[in-house]
Amino acid sequence: MLKILDLNLSEFKNYVVENKVYIFGAGIQGQRWMHVLEDWNLNLSIAGFIDNDSGKWGTVLTGYKDCYVVNPISEIKKQKDIS
């Protein structure tokens, strides 16, 4: 399994360019990451948000460049067949 914290900034950006990523947490920190990725023009790599707060599921977060849906992890696992 990839450990994001072991990557330097250039490696992290390359990883995000090559993969769709979900941001865990639709709160302030997650939204900050959304804006960072958008500022780096990596918004097309954001697949959406995952949150364990059922009150946020189905909501849409609007960034500078795009909109992203908040999902439960169980929904993403079903769609992507991941564990």
mmCIF file of the N, C-alpha and C atoms, coordinates in Angstrom:
data_MODEL
# 
_entry.id   MODEL 
# 
loop_
_atom_site.group_PDB 
_atom_site.id 
_atom_site.type_symbol 
_atom_site.label_atom_id 
_atom_site.label_alt_id 
_atom_site.label_comp_id 
_atom_site.label_asym_id 
_atom_site.label_entity_id 
_atom_site.label_seq_id 
_atom_site.pdbx_PDB_ins_code 
_atom_site.Cartn_x 
_atom_site.Cartn_y 
_atom_site.Cartn_z 
_atom_site.occupancy 
_atom_site.B_iso_or_equiv 
_atom_site.pdbx_formal_charge 
_atom_site.auth_seq_id 
_atom_site.auth_comp_id 
_atom_site.auth_asym_id 
_atom_site.auth_atom_id 
_atom_site.pdbx_PDB_model_num 
ATOM 1   N N  . MET A 1 1  ? 0.844   -1.183 0.000   1.00 0.00 ? 1  MET A N  1 
ATOM 2   C CA . MET A 1 1  ? 0.000   0.000  0.000   1.00 0.00 ? 1  MET A CA 1 
ATOM 3   C C  . MET A 1 1  ? 0.886   1.241  0.000   1.00 0.00 ? 1  MET A C  1 
ATOM 4   N N  . LEU A 1 2  ? 0.497   2.213  -0.802  1.00 0.00 ? 2  LEU A N  1 
ATOM 5   C CA . LEU A 1 2  ? 1.237   3.464  -0.900  1.00 0.00 ? 2  LEU A CA 1 
ATOM 6   C C  . LEU A 1 2  ? 1.066   4.287  0.373   1.00 0.00 ? 2  LEU A C  1 
ATOM 7   N N  . LYS A 1 3  ? 2.163   4.812  0.891   1.00 0.00 ? 3  LYS A N  1 
ATOM 8   C CA . LYS A 1 3  ? 2.108   5.708  2.041   1.00 0.00 ? 3  LYS A CA 1 
ATOM 9   C C  . LYS A 1 3  ? 2.359   7.121  1.538   1.00 0.00 ? 3  LYS A C  1 
ATOM 10  N N  . ILE A 1 4  ? 1.268   7.878  1.439   1.00 0.00 ? 4  ILE A N  1 
ATOM 11  C CA . ILE A 1 4  ? 1.339   9.235  0.893   1.00 0.00 ? 4  ILE A CA 1 
ATOM 12  C C  . ILE A 1 4  ? 2.354   10.090 1.644   1.00 0.00 ? 4  ILE A C  1 
ATOM 13  N N  . LEU A 1 5  ? 2.445   9.916  2.957   1.00 0.00 ? 5  LEU A N  1 
ATOM 14  C CA . LEU A 1 5  ? 3.346   10.759 3.750   1.00 0.00 ? 5  LEU A CA 1 
ATOM 15  C C  . LEU A 1 5  ? 4.814   10.494 3.451   1.00 0.00 ? 5  LEU A C  1 
ATOM 16  N N  . ASP A 1 6  ? 5.121   9.368  2.788   1.00 0.00 ? 6  ASP A N  1 
ATOM 17  C CA . ASP A 1 6  ? 6.501   9.065  2.428   1.00 0.00 ? 6  ASP A CA 1 
ATOM 18  C C  . ASP A 1 6  ? 6.927   9.717  1.118   1.00 0.00 ? 6  ASP A C  1 
ATOM 19  N N  . LEU A 1 7  ? 5.997   10.364 0.421   1.00 0.00 ? 7  LEU A N  1 
ATOM 20  C CA . LEU A 1 7  ? 6.297   10.975 -0.866  1.00 0.00 ? 7  LEU A CA 1 
ATOM 21  C C  . LEU A 1 7  ? 6.753   12.421 -0.698  1.00 0.00 ? 7  LEU A C  1 
ATOM 22  N N  . ASN A 1 8  ? 7.691   12.840 -1.544  1.00 0.00 ? 8  ASN A N  1 
ATOM 23  C CA . ASN A 1 8  ? 7.998   14.271 -1.567  1.00 0.00 ? 8  ASN A CA 1 
ATOM 24  C C  . ASN A 1 8  ? 6.945   14.961 -2.429  1.00 0.00 ? 8  ASN A C  1 
ATOM 25  N N  . LEU A 1 9  ? 6.966   16.262 -2.501  1.00 0.00 ? 9  LEU A N  1 
ATOM 26  C CA . LEU A 1 9  ? 5.919   17.019 -3.185  1.00 0.00 ? 9  LEU A CA 1 
ATOM 27  C C  . LEU A 1 9  ? 5.810   16.631 -4.663  1.00 0.00 ? 9  LEU A C  1 
ATOM 28  N N  . SER A 1 10 ? 6.924   16.497 -5.328  1.00 0.00 ? 10 SER A N  1 
ATOM 29  C CA . SER A 1 10 ? 6.907   16.137 -6.743  1.00 0.00 ? 10 SER A CA 1 
ATOM 30  C C  . SER A 1 10 ? 6.312   14.741 -6.949  1.00 0.00 ? 10 SER A C  1 
ATOM 31  N N  . GLU A 1 11 ? 6.690   13.784 -6.115  1.00 0.00 ? 11 GLU A N  1 
ATOM 32  C CA . GLU A 1 11 ? 6.147   12.426 -6.204  1.00 0.00 ? 11 GLU A CA 1 
ATOM 33  C C  . GLU A 1 11 ? 4.648   12.421 -5.924  1.00 0.00 ? 11 GLU A C  1 
ATOM 34  N N  . PHE A 1 12 ? 4.223   13.222 -4.946  1.00 0.00 ? 12 PHE A N  1 
ATOM 35  C CA . PHE A 1 12 ? 2.805   13.315 -4.619  1.00 0.00 ? 12 PHE A CA 1 
ATOM 36  C C  . PHE A 1 12 ? 2.017   13.855 -5.809  1.00 0.00 ? 12 PHE A C  1 
ATOM 37  N N  . LYS A 1 13 ? 2.501   14.937 -6.407  1.00 0.00 ? 13 LYS A N  1 
ATOM 38  C CA . LYS A 1 13 ? 1.817   15.513 -7.566  1.00 0.00 ? 13 LYS A CA 1 
ATOM 39  C C  . LYS A 1 13 ? 1.737   14.508 -8.712  1.00 0.00 ? 13 LYS A C  1 
ATOM 40  N N  . ASN A 1 14 ? 2.833   13.794 -8.968  1.00 0.00 ? 14 ASN A N  1 
ATOM 41  C CA . ASN A 1 14 ? 2.833   12.787 -10.031 1.00 0.00 ? 14 ASN A CA 1 
ATOM 42  C C  . ASN A 1 14 ? 1.831   11.681 -9.742  1.00 0.00 ? 14 ASN A C  1 
ATOM 43  N N  . TYR A 1 15 ? 1.746   11.264 -8.485  1.00 0.00 ? 15 TYR A N  1 
ATOM 44  C CA . TYR A 1 15 ? 0.791   10.227 -8.117  1.00 0.00 ? 15 TYR A CA 1 
ATOM 45  C C  . TYR A 1 15 ? -0.641  10.698 -8.388  1.00 0.00 ? 15 TYR A C  1 
ATOM 46  N N  . VAL A 1 16 ? -0.934  11.913 -7.995  1.00 0.00 ? 16 VAL A N  1 
ATOM 47  C CA . VAL A 1 16 ? -2.287  12.455 -8.168  1.00 0.00 ? 16 VAL A CA 1 
ATOM 48  C C  . VAL A 1 16 ? -2.617  12.612 -9.645  1.00 0.00 ? 16 VAL A C  1 
ATOM 49  N N  . VAL A 1 17 ? -1.653  13.022 -10.457 1.00 0.00 ? 17 VAL A N  1 
ATOM 50  C CA . VAL A 1 17 ? -1.887  13.170 -11.898 1.00 0.00 ? 17 VAL A CA 1 
ATOM 51  C C  . VAL A 1 17 ? -2.248  11.824 -12.515 1.00 0.00 ? 17 VAL A C  1 
ATOM 52  N N  . GLU A 1 18 ? -1.609  10.764 -12.048 1.00 0.00 ? 18 GLU A N  1 
ATOM 53  C CA . GLU A 1 18 ? -1.782  9.439  -12.645 1.00 0.00 ? 18 GLU A CA 1 
ATOM 54  C C  . GLU A 1 18 ? -2.959  8.660  -12.065 1.00 0.00 ? 18 GLU A C  1 
ATOM 55  N N  . ASN A 1 19 ? -3.577  9.123  -10.995 1.00 0.00 ? 19 ASN A N  1 
ATOM 56  C CA . ASN A 1 19 ? -4.632  8.380  -10.308 1.00 0.00 ? 19 ASN A CA 1 
ATOM 57  C C  . ASN A 1 19 ? -5.778  9.300  -9.916  1.00 0.00 ? 19 ASN A C  1 
ATOM 58  N N  . LYS A 1 20 ? -6.970  8.750  -9.879  1.00 0.00 ? 20 LYS A N  1 
ATOM 59  C CA . LYS A 1 20 ? -8.102  9.462  -9.289  1.00 0.00 ? 20 LYS A CA 1 
ATOM 60  C C  . LYS A 1 20 ? -7.982  9.325  -7.777  1.00 0.00 ? 20 LYS A C  1 
ATOM 61  N N  . VAL A 1 21 ? -8.229  10.388 -7.052  1.00 0.00 ? 21 VAL A N  1 
ATOM 62  C CA . VAL A 1 21 ? -8.113  10.343 -5.595  1.00 0.00 ? 21 VAL A CA 1 
ATOM 63  C C  . VAL A 1 21 ? -9.416  10.786 -4.946  1.00 0.00 ? 21 VAL A C  1 
ATOM 64  N N  . TYR A 1 22 ? -9.707  10.176 -3.823  1.00 0.00 ? 22 TYR A N  1 
ATOM 65  C CA . TYR A 1 22 ? -10.810 10.602 -2.968  1.00 0.00 ? 22 TYR A CA 1 
ATOM 66  C C  . TYR A 1 22 ? -10.203 11.302 -1.769  1.00 0.00 ? 22 TYR A C  1 
ATOM 67  N N  . ILE A 1 23 ? -10.798 12.387 -1.367  1.00 0.00 ? 23 ILE A N  1 
ATOM 68  C CA . ILE A 1 23 ? -10.358 13.114 -0.178  1.00 0.00 ? 23 ILE A CA 1 
ATOM 69  C C  . ILE A 1 23 ? -11.227 12.647 0.968   1.00 0.00 ? 23 ILE A C  1 
ATOM 70  N N  . PHE A 1 24 ? -10.589 12.170 2.057   1.00 0.00 ? 24 PHE A N  1 
ATOM 71  C CA . PHE A 1 24 ? -11.350 11.731 3.217   1.00 0.00 ? 24 PHE A CA 1 
ATOM 72  C C  . PHE A 1 24 ? -11.603 12.917 4.123   1.00 0.00 ? 24 PHE A C  1 
ATOM 73  N N  . GLY A 1 25 ? -12.865 13.145 4.393   1.00 0.00 ? 25 GLY A N  1 
ATOM 74  C CA . GLY A 1 25 ? -13.269 14.242 5.264   1.00 0.00 ? 25 GLY A CA 1 
ATOM 75  C C  . GLY A 1 25 ? -13.775 15.420 4.457   1.00 0.00 ? 25 GLY A C  1 
ATOM 76  N N  . ALA A 1 26 ? -15.040 15.749 4.651   1.00 0.00 ? 26 ALA A N  1 
ATOM 77  C CA . ALA A 1 26 ? -15.647 16.860 3.914   1.00 0.00 ? 26 ALA A CA 1 
ATOM 78  C C  . ALA A 1 26 ? -15.672 18.133 4.749   1.00 0.00 ? 26 ALA A C  1 
ATOM 79  N N  . GLY A 1 27 ? -14.933 18.128 5.837   1.00 0.00 ? 27 GLY A N  1 
ATOM 80  C CA . GLY A 1 27 ? -14.865 19.310 6.687   1.00 0.00 ? 27 GLY A CA 1 
ATOM 81  C C  . GLY A 1 27 ? -13.830 20.299 6.171   1.00 0.00 ? 27 GLY A C  1 
ATOM 82  N N  . ILE A 1 28 ? -13.387 21.148 7.047   1.00 0.00 ? 28 ILE A N  1 
ATOM 83  C CA . ILE A 1 28 ? -12.479 22.229 6.658   1.00 0.00 ? 28 ILE A CA 1 
ATOM 84  C C  . ILE A 1 28 ? -11.165 21.702 6.094   1.00 0.00 ? 28 ILE A C  1 
ATOM 85  N N  . GLN A 1 29 ? -10.569 20.689 6.733   1.00 0.00 ? 29 GLN A N  1 
ATOM 86  C CA . GLN A 1 29 ? -9.289  20.173 6.236   1.00 0.00 ? 29 GLN A CA 1 
ATOM 87  C C  . GLN A 1 29 ? -9.431  19.533 4.863   1.00 0.00 ? 29 GLN A C  1 
ATOM 88  N N  . GLY A 1 30 ? -10.487 18.767 4.663   1.00 0.00 ? 30 GLY A N  1 
ATOM 89  C CA . GLY A 1 30 ? -10.723 18.167 3.353   1.00 0.00 ? 30 GLY A CA 1 
ATOM 90  C C  . GLY A 1 30 ? -10.927 19.217 2.276   1.00 0.00 ? 30 GLY A C  1 
ATOM 91  N N  . GLN A 1 31 ? -11.658 20.255 2.623   1.00 0.00 ? 31 GLN A N  1 
ATOM 92  C CA . GLN A 1 31 ? -11.883 21.334 1.660   1.00 0.00 ? 31 GLN A CA 1 
ATOM 93  C C  . GLN A 1 31 ? -10.594 22.098 1.364   1.00 0.00 ? 31 GLN A C  1 
ATOM 94  N N  . ARG A 1 32 ? -9.731  22.198 2.354   1.00 0.00 ? 32 ARG A N  1 
ATOM 95  C CA . ARG A 1 32 ? -8.422  22.838 2.113   1.00 0.00 ? 32 ARG A CA 1 
ATOM 96  C C  . ARG A 1 32 ? -7.622  22.034 1.094   1.00 0.00 ? 32 ARG A C  1 
ATOM 97  N N  . TRP A 1 33 ? -7.644  20.683 1.243   1.00 0.00 ? 33 TRP A N  1 
ATOM 98  C CA . TRP A 1 33 ? -6.945  19.832 0.274   1.00 0.00 ? 33 TRP A CA 1 
ATOM 99  C C  . TRP A 1 33 ? -7.558  19.983 -1.113  1.00 0.00 ? 33 TRP A C  1 
ATOM 100 N N  . MET A 1 34 ? -8.868  20.096 -1.176  1.00 0.00 ? 34 MET A N  1 
ATOM 101 C CA . MET A 1 34 ? -9.535  20.305 -2.461  1.00 0.00 ? 34 MET A CA 1 
ATOM 102 C C  . MET A 1 34 ? -8.981  21.571 -3.126  1.00 0.00 ? 34 MET A C  1 
ATOM 103 N N  . HIS A 1 35 ? -8.873  22.646 -2.357  1.00 0.00 ? 35 HIS A N  1 
ATOM 104 C CA . HIS A 1 35 ? -8.377  23.904 -2.919  1.00 0.00 ? 35 HIS A CA 1 
ATOM 105 C C  . HIS A 1 35 ? -6.903  23.812 -3.299  1.00 0.00 ? 35 HIS A C  1 
ATOM 106 N N  . VAL A 1 36 ? -6.106  23.091 -2.509  1.00 0.00 ? 36 VAL A N  1 
ATOM 107 C CA . VAL A 1 36 ? -4.688  22.897 -2.854  1.00 0.00 ? 36 VAL A CA 1 
ATOM 108 C C  . VAL A 1 36 ? -4.572  22.174 -4.189  1.00 0.00 ? 36 VAL A C  1 
ATOM 109 N N  . LEU A 1 37 ? -5.315  21.068 -4.340  1.00 0.00 ? 37 LEU A N  1 
ATOM 110 C CA . LEU A 1 37 ? -5.252  20.316 -5.595  1.00 0.00 ? 37 LEU A CA 1 
ATOM 111 C C  . LEU A 1 37 ? -5.762  21.154 -6.768  1.00 0.00 ? 37 LEU A C  1 
ATOM 112 N N  . GLU A 1 38 ? -6.791  21.957 -6.537  1.00 0.00 ? 38 GLU A N  1 
ATOM 113 C CA . GLU A 1 38 ? -7.274  22.841 -7.601  1.00 0.00 ? 38 GLU A CA 1 
ATOM 114 C C  . GLU A 1 38 ? -6.237  23.903 -7.949  1.00 0.00 ? 38 GLU A C  1 
ATOM 115 N N  . ASP A 1 39 ? -5.568  24.446 -6.939  1.00 0.00 ? 39 ASP A N  1 
ATOM 116 C CA . ASP A 1 39 ? -4.530  25.453 -7.197  1.00 0.00 ? 39 ASP A CA 1 
ATOM 117 C C  . ASP A 1 39 ? -3.383  24.867 -8.026  1.00 0.00 ? 39 ASP A C  1 
ATOM 118 N N  . TRP A 1 40 ? -3.120  23.567 -7.841  1.00 0.00 ? 40 TRP A N  1 
ATOM 119 C CA . TRP A 1 40 ? -2.071  22.881 -8.605  1.00 0.00 ? 40 TRP A CA 1 
ATOM 120 C C  . TRP A 1 40 ? -2.606  22.357 -9.932  1.00 0.00 ? 40 TRP A C  1 
ATOM 121 N N  . ASN A 1 41 ? -3.832  22.742 -10.295 1.00 0.00 ? 41 ASN A N  1 
ATOM 122 C CA . ASN A 1 41 ? -4.496  22.277 -11.525 1.00 0.00 ? 41 ASN A CA 1 
ATOM 123 C C  . ASN A 1 41 ? -4.641  20.756 -11.562 1.00 0.00 ? 41 ASN A C  1 
ATOM 124 N N  . LEU A 1 42 ? -4.873  20.167 -10.409 1.00 0.00 ? 42 LEU A N  1 
ATOM 125 C CA . LEU A 1 42 ? -5.076  18.730 -10.302 1.00 0.00 ? 42 LEU A CA 1 
ATOM 126 C C  . LEU A 1 42 ? -6.527  18.394 -9.981  1.00 0.00 ? 42 LEU A C  1 
ATOM 127 N N  . ASN A 1 43 ? -7.428  19.338 -10.213 1.00 0.00 ? 43 ASN A N  1 
ATOM 128 C CA . ASN A 1 43 ? -8.833  19.124 -9.870  1.00 0.00 ? 43 ASN A CA 1 
ATOM 129 C C  . ASN A 1 43 ? -9.457  17.970 -10.645 1.00 0.00 ? 43 ASN A C  1 
ATOM 130 N N  . LEU A 1 44 ? -8.975  17.674 -11.849 1.00 0.00 ? 44 LEU A N  1 
ATOM 131 C CA . LEU A 1 44 ? -9.534  16.559 -12.611 1.00 0.00 ? 44 LEU A CA 1 
ATOM 132 C C  . LEU A 1 44 ? -9.188  15.212 -11.986 1.00 0.00 ? 44 LEU A C  1 
ATOM 133 N N  . SER A 1 45 ? -8.218  15.200 -11.082 1.00 0.00 ? 45 SER A N  1 
ATOM 134 C CA . SER A 1 45 ? -7.846  13.960 -10.395 1.00 0.00 ? 45 SER A CA 1 
ATOM 135 C C  . SER A 1 45 ? -8.703  13.683 -9.169  1.00 0.00 ? 45 SER A C  1 
ATOM 136 N N  . ILE A 1 46 ? -9.492  14.654 -8.727  1.00 0.00 ? 46 ILE A N  1 
ATOM 137 C CA . ILE A 1 46 ? -10.336 14.464 -7.552  1.00 0.00 ? 46 ILE A CA 1 
ATOM 138 C C  . ILE A 1 46 ? -11.583 13.698 -7.963  1.00 0.00 ? 46 ILE A C  1 
ATOM 139 N N  . ALA A 1 47 ? -11.730 12.473 -7.436  1.00 0.00 ? 47 ALA A N  1 
ATOM 140 C CA . ALA A 1 47 ? -12.896 11.644 -7.751  1.00 0.00 ? 47 ALA A CA 1 
ATOM 141 C C  . ALA A 1 47 ? -14.088 12.025 -6.872  1.00 0.00 ? 47 ALA A C  1 
ATOM 142 N N  . GLY A 1 48 ? -13.818 12.602 -5.724  1.00 0.00 ? 48 GLY A N  1 
ATOM 143 C CA . GLY A 1 48 ? -14.878 13.001 -4.806  1.00 0.00 ? 48 GLY A CA 1 
ATOM 144 C C  . GLY A 1 48 ? -14.377 12.996 -3.374  1.00 0.00 ? 48 GLY A C  1 
ATOM 145 N N  . PHE A 1 49 ? -15.317 13.062 -2.460  1.00 0.00 ? 49 PHE A N  1 
ATOM 146 C CA . PHE A 1 49 ? -15.010 13.056 -1.030  1.00 0.00 ? 49 PHE A CA 1 
ATOM 147 C C  . PHE A 1 49 ? -15.614 11.828 -0.380  1.00 0.00 ? 49 PHE A C  1 
ATOM 148 N N  . ILE A 1 50 ? -14.964 11.361 0.656   1.00 0.00 ? 50 ILE A N  1 
ATOM 149 C CA . ILE A 1 50 ? -15.485 10.291 1.500   1.00 0.00 ? 50 ILE A CA 1 
ATOM 150 C C  . ILE A 1 50 ? -15.622 10.874 2.898   1.00 0.00 ? 50 ILE A C  1 
ATOM 151 N N  . ASP A 1 51 ? -16.753 10.610 3.541   1.00 0.00 ? 51 ASP A N  1 
ATOM 152 C CA . ASP A 1 51 ? -16.944 11.084 4.910   1.00 0.00 ? 51 ASP A CA 1 
ATOM 153 C C  . ASP A 1 51 ? -17.754 10.055 5.676   1.00 0.00 ? 51 ASP A C  1 
ATOM 154 N N  . ASN A 1 52 ? -17.464 9.925  6.966   1.00 0.00 ? 52 ASN A N  1 
ATOM 155 C CA . ASN A 1 52 ? -18.215 8.977  7.794   1.00 0.00 ? 52 ASN A CA 1 
ATOM 156 C C  . ASN A 1 52 ? -19.406 9.632  8.479   1.00 0.00 ? 52 ASN A C  1 
ATOM 157 N N  . ASP A 1 53 ? -19.651 10.898 8.238   1.00 0.00 ? 53 ASP A N  1 
ATOM 158 C CA . ASP A 1 53 ? -20.816 11.605 8.764   1.00 0.00 ? 53 ASP A CA 1 
ATOM 159 C C  . ASP A 1 53 ? -21.964 11.454 7.769   1.00 0.00 ? 53 ASP A C  1 
ATOM 160 N N  . SER A 1 54 ? -22.958 10.650 8.117   1.00 0.00 ? 54 SER A N  1 
ATOM 161 C CA . SER A 1 54 ? -24.069 10.377 7.192   1.00 0.00 ? 54 SER A CA 1 
ATOM 162 C C  . SER A 1 54 ? -24.840 11.640 6.825   1.00 0.00 ? 54 SER A C  1 
ATOM 163 N N  . GLY A 1 55 ? -24.756 12.672 7.641   1.00 0.00 ? 55 GLY A N  1 
ATOM 164 C CA . GLY A 1 55 ? -25.429 13.928 7.329   1.00 0.00 ? 55 GLY A CA 1 
ATOM 165 C C  . GLY A 1 55 ? -24.811 14.652 6.144   1.00 0.00 ? 55 GLY A C  1 
ATOM 166 N N  . LYS A 1 56 ? -23.575 14.293 5.795   1.00 0.00 ? 56 LYS A N  1 
ATOM 167 C CA . LYS A 1 56 ? -22.892 14.941 4.669   1.00 0.00 ? 56 LYS A CA 1 
ATOM 168 C C  . LYS A 1 56 ? -23.011 14.151 3.370   1.00 0.00 ? 56 LYS A C  1 
ATOM 169 N N  . TRP A 1 57 ? -23.450 12.891 3.437   1.00 0.00 ? 57 TRP A N  1 
ATOM 170 C CA . TRP A 1 57 ? -23.537 12.044 2.252   1.00 0.00 ? 57 TRP A CA 1 
ATOM 171 C C  . TRP A 1 57 ? -24.501 12.633 1.238   1.00 0.00 ? 57 TRP A C  1 
ATOM 172 N N  . GLY A 1 58 ? -24.105 12.653 0.007   1.00 0.00 ? 58 GLY A N  1 
ATOM 173 C CA . GLY A 1 58 ? -24.948 13.178 -1.064  1.00 0.00 ? 58 GLY A CA 1 
ATOM 174 C C  . GLY A 1 58 ? -24.851 14.681 -1.253  1.00 0.00 ? 58 GLY A C  1 
ATOM 175 N N  . THR A 1 59 ? -24.179 15.361 -0.329  1.00 0.00 ? 59 THR A N  1 
ATOM 176 C CA . THR A 1 59 ? -24.010 16.804 -0.492  1.00 0.00 ? 59 THR A CA 1 
ATOM 177 C C  . THR A 1 59 ? -22.928 17.080 -1.531  1.00 0.00 ? 59 THR A C  1 
ATOM 178 N N  . VAL A 1 60 ? -22.937 18.265 -2.057  1.00 0.00 ? 60 VAL A N  1 
ATOM 179 C CA . VAL A 1 60 ? -21.968 18.657 -3.073  1.00 0.00 ? 60 VAL A CA 1 
ATOM 180 C C  . VAL A 1 60 ? -21.111 19.783 -2.521  1.00 0.00 ? 60 VAL A C  1 
ATOM 181 N N  . LEU A 1 61 ? -19.799 19.603 -2.615  1.00 0.00 ? 61 LEU A N  1 
ATOM 182 C CA . LEU A 1 61 ? -18.863 20.659 -2.226  1.00 0.00 ? 61 LEU A CA 1 
ATOM 183 C C  . LEU A 1 61 ? -18.412 21.360 -3.498  1.00 0.00 ? 61 LEU A C  1 
ATOM 184 N N  . THR A 1 62 ? -18.456 22.664 -3.468  1.00 0.00 ? 62 THR A N  1 
ATOM 185 C CA . THR A 1 62 ? -18.083 23.448 -4.635  1.00 0.00 ? 62 THR A CA 1 
ATOM 186 C C  . THR A 1 62 ? -16.710 24.059 -4.406  1.00 0.00 ? 62 THR A C  1 
ATOM 187 N N  . GLY A 1 63 ? -15.812 23.725 -5.303  1.00 0.00 ? 63 GLY A N  1 
ATOM 188 C CA . GLY A 1 63 ? -14.472 24.294 -5.250  1.00 0.00 ? 63 GLY A CA 1 
ATOM 189 C C  . GLY A 1 63 ? -14.373 25.490 -6.164  1.00 0.00 ? 63 GLY A C  1 
ATOM 190 N N  . TYR A 1 64 ? -13.150 25.911 -6.436  1.00 0.00 ? 64 TYR A N  1 
ATOM 191 C CA . TYR A 1 64 ? -12.920 27.024 -7.351  1.00 0.00 ? 64 TYR A CA 1 
ATOM 192 C C  . TYR A 1 64 ? -13.236 26.615 -8.787  1.00 0.00 ? 64 TYR A C  1 
ATOM 193 N N  . LYS A 1 65 ? -12.964 25.334 -9.109  1.00 0.00 ? 65 LYS A N  1 
ATOM 194 C CA . LYS A 1 65 ? -13.032 24.887 -10.495 1.00 0.00 ? 65 LYS A CA 1 
ATOM 195 C C  . LYS A 1 65 ? -14.055 23.795 -10.750 1.00 0.00 ? 65 LYS A C  1 
ATOM 196 N N  . ASP A 1 66 ? -14.528 23.122 -9.735  1.00 0.00 ? 66 ASP A N  1 
ATOM 197 C CA . ASP A 1 66 ? -15.389 21.964 -9.955  1.00 0.00 ? 66 ASP A CA 1 
ATOM 198 C C  . ASP A 1 66 ? -16.261 21.729 -8.732  1.00 0.00 ? 66 ASP A C  1 
ATOM 199 N N  . CYS A 1 67 ? -17.175 20.755 -8.841  1.00 0.00 ? 67 CYS A N  1 
ATOM 200 C CA . CYS A 1 67 ? -18.039 20.351 -7.740  1.00 0.00 ? 67 CYS A CA 1 
ATOM 201 C C  . CYS A 1 67 ? -17.798 18.871 -7.461  1.00 0.00 ? 67 CYS A C  1 
ATOM 202 N N  . TYR A 1 68 ? -17.882 18.491 -6.193  1.00 0.00 ? 68 TYR A N  1 
ATOM 203 C CA . TYR A 1 68 ? -17.551 17.132 -5.787  1.00 0.00 ? 68 TYR A CA 1 
ATOM 204 C C  . TYR A 1 68 ? -18.610 16.607 -4.826  1.00 0.00 ? 68 TYR A C  1 
ATOM 205 N N  . VAL A 1 69 ? -18.996 15.349 -4.996  1.00 0.00 ? 69 VAL A N  1 
ATOM 206 C CA . VAL A 1 69 ? -20.020 14.731 -4.164  1.00 0.00 ? 69 VAL A CA 1 
ATOM 207 C C  . VAL A 1 69 ? -19.365 14.032 -2.976  1.00 0.00 ? 69 VAL A C  1 
ATOM 208 N N  . VAL A 1 70 ? -20.040 14.103 -1.829  1.00 0.00 ? 70 VAL A N  1 
ATOM 209 C CA . VAL A 1 70 ? -19.580 13.421 -0.614  1.00 0.00 ? 70 VAL A CA 1 
ATOM 210 C C  . VAL A 1 70 ? -20.277 12.066 -0.535  1.00 0.00 ? 70 VAL A C  1 
ATOM 211 N N  . ASN A 1 71 ? -19.502 11.003 -0.359  1.00 0.00 ? 71 ASN A N  1 
ATOM 212 C CA . ASN A 1 71 ? -20.018 9.638  -0.307  1.00 0.00 ? 71 ASN A CA 1 
ATOM 213 C C  . ASN A 1 71 ? -19.564 8.914  0.956   1.00 0.00 ? 71 ASN A C  1 
ATOM 214 N N  . PRO A 1 72 ? -20.297 7.875  1.353   1.00 0.00 ? 72 PRO A N  1 
ATOM 215 C CA . PRO A 1 72 ? -19.802 6.999  2.411   1.00 0.00 ? 72 PRO A CA 1 
ATOM 216 C C  . PRO A 1 72 ? -18.761 6.048  1.812   1.00 0.00 ? 72 PRO A C  1 
ATOM 217 N N  . ILE A 1 73 ? -17.829 5.579  2.627   1.00 0.00 ? 73 ILE A N  1 
ATOM 218 C CA . ILE A 1 73 ? -16.786 4.675  2.139   1.00 0.00 ? 73 ILE A CA 1 
ATOM 219 C C  . ILE A 1 73 ? -17.393 3.394  1.572   1.00 0.00 ? 73 ILE A C  1 
ATOM 220 N N  . SER A 1 74 ? -18.515 2.942  2.138   1.00 0.00 ? 74 SER A N  1 
ATOM 221 C CA . SER A 1 74 ? -19.138 1.705  1.654   1.00 0.00 ? 74 SER A CA 1 
ATOM 222 C C  . SER A 1 74 ? -19.588 1.851  0.197   1.00 0.00 ? 74 SER A C  1 
ATOM 223 N N  . GLU A 1 75 ? -20.037 3.026  -0.181  1.00 0.00 ? 75 GLU A N  1 
ATOM 224 C CA . GLU A 1 75 ? -20.470 3.254  -1.566  1.00 0.00 ? 75 GLU A CA 1 
ATOM 225 C C  . GLU A 1 75 ? -19.283 3.220  -2.522  1.00 0.00 ? 75 GLU A C  1 
ATOM 226 N N  . ILE A 1 76 ? -18.185 3.782  -2.115  1.00 0.00 ? 76 ILE A N  1 
ATOM 227 C CA . ILE A 1 76 ? -16.985 3.798  -2.956  1.00 0.00 ? 76 ILE A CA 1 
ATOM 228 C C  . ILE A 1 76 ? -16.464 2.373  -3.108  1.00 0.00 ? 76 ILE A C  1 
ATOM 229 N N  . LYS A 1 77 ? -16.474 1.610  -2.037  1.00 0.00 ? 77 LYS A N  1 
ATOM 230 C CA . LYS A 1 77 ? -16.014 0.214  -2.106  1.00 0.00 ? 77 LYS A CA 1 
ATOM 231 C C  . LYS A 1 77 ? -16.843 -0.580 -3.087  1.00 0.00 ? 77 LYS A C  1 
ATOM 232 N N  . LYS A 1 78 ? -18.163 -0.358 -3.096  1.00 0.00 ? 78 LYS A N  1 
ATOM 233 C CA . LYS A 1 78 ? -19.026 -1.074 -4.030  1.00 0.00 ? 78 LYS A CA 1 
ATOM 234 C C  . LYS A 1 78 ? -18.723 -0.686 -5.475  1.00 0.00 ? 78 LYS A C  1 
ATOM 235 N N  . GLN A 1 79 ? -18.541 0.593  -5.709  1.00 0.00 ? 79 GLN A N  1 
ATOM 236 C CA . GLN A 1 79 ? -18.306 1.088  -7.059  1.00 0.00 ? 79 GLN A CA 1 
ATOM 237 C C  . GLN A 1 79 ? -16.949 0.634  -7.603  1.00 0.00 ? 79 GLN A C  1 
ATOM 238 N N  . LYS A 1 80 ? -15.966 0.626  -6.754  1.00 0.00 ? 80 LYS A N  1 
ATOM 239 C CA . LYS A 1 80 ? -14.586 0.393  -7.187  1.00 0.00 ? 80 LYS A CA 1 
ATOM 240 C C  . LYS A 1 80 ? -14.083 -0.999 -6.868  1.00 0.00 ? 80 LYS A C  1 
ATOM 241 N N  . ASP A 1 81 ? -14.875 -1.795 -6.166  1.00 0.00 ? 81 ASP A N  1 
ATOM 242 C CA . ASP A 1 81 ? -14.476 -3.136 -5.757  1.00 0.00 ? 81 ASP A CA 1 
ATOM 243 C C  . ASP A 1 81 ? -13.127 -3.097 -5.040  1.00 0.00 ? 81 ASP A C  1 
ATOM 244 N N  . ILE A 1 82 ? -13.063 -2.246 -4.008  1.00 0.00 ? 82 ILE A N  1 
ATOM 245 C CA . ILE A 1 82 ? -11.848 -2.152 -3.201  1.00 0.00 ? 82 ILE A CA 1 
ATOM 246 C C  . ILE A 1 82 ? -12.170 -2.539 -1.775  1.00 0.00 ? 82 ILE A C  1 
ATOM 247 N N  . SER A 1 83 ? -11.128 -2.818 -1.013  1.00 0.00 ? 83 SER A N  1 
ATOM 248 C CA . SER A 1 83 ? -11.355 -3.191 0.386   1.00 0.00 ? 83 SER A CA 1 
ATOM 249 C C  . SER A 1 83 ? -10.753 -2.172 1.315   1.00 0.00 ? 83 SER A C  1 
# 
